[in-house]
């Protein structure tokens, strides 16, 4: 098997046996994780593909709100 390159996605099984992904940056630090586990590995891989194709998506920034006492 080839050595892992960064940045890259890592697919693994969690403690419940479900598939999850994490995304590691060029420095090897995790900067994103799946918010849910997947029973099927194919579903986990599909969520990675969806993320990879969303690079052109808009970024929504919420306006800062003032706390009301």
Rosetta blueprint (number, residue, H / E / L):
1 X L
2 X L
3 X L
4 X L
5 X L
6 X L
7 X L
8 X E
9 X E
10 X E
11 X E
12 X E
13 X E
14 X L
15 X L
16 X L
17 X L
18 X L
19 X E
20 X E
21 X E
22 X E
23 X E
24 X E
25 X L
26 X L
27 X L
28 X L
29 X L
30 X E
31 X E
32 X E
33 X E
34 X L
35 X L
36 X L
37 X L
38 X E
39 X L
40 X L
41 X H
42 X H
43 X H
44 X H
45 X H
46 X H
47 X H
48 X H
49 X H
50 X H
51 X H
52 X H
53 X L
54 X L
55 X L
56 X L
57 X L
58 X L
59 X L
60 X L
61 X L
62 X L
63 X L
64 X L
65 X L
66 X L
67 X L
68 X L
69 X L
